[in-house]
């Protein structure tokens, strides 16, 4: 899942080399933290959060196949 989020984020941003995804295991959910260059934050979030919502939807659908729950957190500096 980490690679999925990383691939999507790299395709969206202007600074793909600065895309970082960290994974944290929780009790029932795996949290993926996405960090991008500050200039690219708006591109990852999108208008009214539509792009971020779409990424989260894909993550949820892919997680169903693995029978796990994933959440995406977009970090800003």
TABEL-V34866 format. One record per helix or strand. SS is the DSSP state (H for helix, E for strand). FROM is the first residue (numbers start at 0). TO is the last residue. If there is no record, write none. Layout:
# TABEL-V34866
<<SS | FROM | TO> <SS | FROM | TO>>
This chain:
# TABEL-V34866
<<H | 1 | 11> <H | 15 | 17> <E | 19 | 24> <E | 28 | 34> <H | 37 | 44> <H | 46 | 65> <E | 68 | 74>>
